[in-house]
Amino acid sequence: MNKIAVVAIGGNSLIKDKSHQTVEDQYEAVKETAVHIADLIESGFNVVITHGNGPQVGFILLRSEIAKKVINLHPVPLDACGADTQGAIGYAIQRALRNEFRKRGKEKDVVTVVTMVVVDKNDPAFQNPSKPIGPFYTEEEAKEKIEAEKWIMKEDAGRGWRRVVPSPIPRKIVEINAIKTLVEKGFVVVGVGGGGIPVIEDDENGQIVGVEAVIDKDYASSLLARELGADYFIISTAVEKVYLNFGTPDQKPIDRMTLEEARKYLKEGHFKEGSMAPKIRAVIEFLEAGGEAAIITSPESIVRAIKGETGTWIVPA
C-alpha cells in the first residue's frame, strides 16, 4: 500500500479573511487547497484529511442564539455543532476534490466520516474551561448569560466577554476501524473534523455521551495519525516554515529539526500557545509513537515540502 499521510488543514484553507466568510467563499478557498491535496495524492500517497471548524461553530452558535431570541427555537448543543460542521466542511472538501480529479480525467472516491473522539470525563480541563468560543458580549450581556445559561464567561484581551468551554485531551477515536478500512481500500478520507465530536464513555457499559467541549484539532489529528500508523503527519498552516523567535527582528526559519530539538525549542518558549505550540506538541507525540516524519508548511507548499524543497521537516533524529 502507498504511504499514508494525514494532512491537517488550517483555518486559512477555509476562510481567507473577514470579508470572505460565506459558504461560497469557503468553498472557493477549499477548491484552492484541493488542488494541492490532489497533487499529493497523485504523487503516490494515501491521504487522510482533517480540518478546523472554529469559525463555523461560532456561526452556528450565533444563529442559534438569534433564533432563540426571535422565535424561542431550541439552542444547538456544542457536540451537535461539531457534527454539523464536520458534515458541511466534509461535503465541501469531497465536492472540491472530486471535481479536481474530474478535471484531471481521474476518478477518486472521497468520503467524510463524522467522527466521535473519546475524552476522559475526569480530564482537568473540565474543571478549568479555557477555550473561547462564539461571539463577543458586553459585560452586562455576559452576566445575563452566566445567570440564564450557566455559561462560564471570561473577558478576552479587552475585546469583550466570551464563553469558554473545556478543551480536554483526545484519548480514542471511535470510528478508527471504519477509517482504517476506507484508507486500505484507497478512499480519500476526511475525518476528525474540528478535533472530533467530544464524547465520554459514561459508565462501565461504555455508553457514549456528547459533552460541551472543544478538542484541539492538531492533537486529534496527531492521535488519528498514530492510530492509523501513518508515515507522515502534515500540518498545513498560514506560514511556509516554522520560525525561531517568530515576529522579532531575529526570527529564523527552520528547515529541519529533530525530535530532541523540537522538545528543546518548545521548552525555551519559541512557540506561542494558541498558535505553533500545540502543533509542535502534536508532532512530538506523533514522532514518539514511531512516525517517519512530520512537515509544517502552507497549503500551496505541500508538494514542494514533501520533496524537501521547503517547509519545516521534523524527524525522529
HUSUL-V100036 format. One record per residue. PSI is psi in whole degrees, -180 to 180 (NA if undefined). OMEGA is omega as a letter, one per 30 degrees, with the letter a starting at -180 (none if undefined). Layout:
BEGIN
((PSI	OMEGA) (PSI	OMEGA))
END
This chain:
BEGIN
((148	l) (159	l) (148	a) (131	l) (124	l) (122	a) (114	l) (112	a) (136	a) (-177	a) (-31	a) (-12	l) (-8	a) (-44	a) (117	a) (-46	a) (179	a) (-19	l) (1	l) (73	a) (-4	a) (168	l) (-41	l) (-42	l) (-42	a) (-39	l) (-40	l) (-38	l) (-42	l) (-37	l) (-41	l) (-45	l) (-35	a) (-34	l) (-45	a) (-36	l) (-39	l) (-39	l) (-43	a) (-43	l) (-43	l) (-23	l) (-3	l) (14	a) (145	l) (125	a) (134	l) (129	a) (133	l) (165	a) (162	l) (172	l) (15	a) (-57	a) (-38	a) (-40	l) (-40	l) (-41	l) (-44	a) (-43	a) (-40	l) (-45	l) (-42	a) (-42	a) (-43	l) (-44	a) (-35	l) (-41	l) (-42	a) (-46	a) (13	l) (37	l) (148	a) (144	l) (162	l) (119	l) (156	a) (-36	l) (-35	l) (-35	l) (-43	l) (-43	l) (-43	l) (-46	a) (-34	l) (-45	l) (-46	a) (-46	a) (-38	l) (-42	l) (-45	l) (-43	l) (-43	l) (-49	a) (-44	a) (-43	a) (-41	l) (-44	l) (-37	l) (-43	l) (-36	l) (-40	l) (-33	a) (4	l) (26	a) (156	l) (128	l) (124	a) (134	l) (134	a) (142	l) (132	l) (113	l) (115	a) (127	l) (143	l) (124	a) (133	l) (161	a) (124	a) (-17	l) (11	l) (134	a) (-23	a) (-29	a) (-21	l) (-9	a) (70	a) (134	a) (-9	a) (113	l) (139	l) (159	l) (-169	a) (173	l) (149	l) (158	l) (168	l) (-39	l) (-45	l) (-40	a) (-43	l) (-37	l) (-41	l) (-40	l) (-40	a) (-48	a) (-41	a) (-10	a) (27	l) (156	l) (123	a) (142	l) (147	l) (136	a) (90	l) (40	l) (1	a) (-8	a) (-173	a) (143	l) (154	l) (139	l) (144	a) (164	l) (150	l) (77	a) (161	l) (133	l) (138	a) (-34	a) (139	l) (118	a) (-42	a) (24	a) (-38	a) (-39	l) (-44	l) (-44	l) (-45	a) (-43	l) (-42	l) (-44	l) (-31	l) (-3	l) (7	l) (148	l) (124	a) (135	l) (121	a) (170	l) (35	a) (135	l) (20	a) (-2	a) (159	l) (118	a) (126	l) (157	l) (155	l) (111	a) (-22	a) (-174	a) (-17	l) (-2	l) (25	l) (132	a) (133	a) (130	l) (147	a) (156	l) (91	a) (170	l) (127	l) (136	l) (129	a) (-42	a) (-39	l) (-42	l) (-37	l) (-40	l) (-43	l) (-43	l) (-46	l) (-40	a) (-44	a) (-27	l) (-17	a) (36	a) (151	l) (-41	a) (145	l) (113	a) (123	l) (115	l) (125	a) (-167	a) (-12	a) (151	a) (-29	l) (162	l) (146	a) (147	l) (145	l) (41	a) (137	l) (7	l) (166	l) (-19	a) (13	a) (143	a) (124	l) (146	l) (119	l) (-38	a) (136	l) (152	l) (168	l) (-44	l) (-42	l) (-38	l) (-45	l) (-43	a) (-49	a) (-37	l) (-45	l) (-34	a) (-6	l) (22	l) (-22	a) (128	a) (142	l) (145	a) (1	a) (-99	a) (-26	a) (-47	l) (-33	l) (-43	l) (-40	l) (-41	l) (-41	l) (-43	l) (-46	l) (-40	l) (-47	a) (-37	l) (-26	l) (2	l) (8	l) (150	a) (-45	l) (155	l) (150	a) (134	l) (123	a) (179	l) (160	a) (-45	a) (-11	a) (5	a) (-50	a) (-42	l) (-37	l) (-41	l) (-33	l) (-3	l) (14	a) (-19	l) (-169	a) (173	l) (120	l) (134	l) (124	a) (160	a) (-40	a) (NA	none))
END
